């Protein structure tokens, strides 16, 4: 009896294990400064962002913006509008890259 119950559960778990994580795909953008920006949406209100080959993932929350979409974690800001964006450090407005587009 126990085997009859566990078999369907094991089958369902096996099917789920083969599915990719939602939002696991990173979009790669390269900026005019040659900075590489990797980002992926996290729901409707946040993005994960990595700079270059860095393993540090910044979770940026959506903020009000006059146009496009602005995300920030207080350290980095990512502003995208259409198919282009820019990334800068919030504390001193140090521009990391502008004219960032998908590659």
Secondary structure, DSSP 4 states (H G I P E B T S, - for coil): -HHHHHHHHHHHHHHHHTSPPTT-PPEEEE-TT--EEEEEEETTTEEEEEETT----EEEEEE--SSSEEEE-SSEEEEEETTEEEEEETTTTEEEEEEEEE-
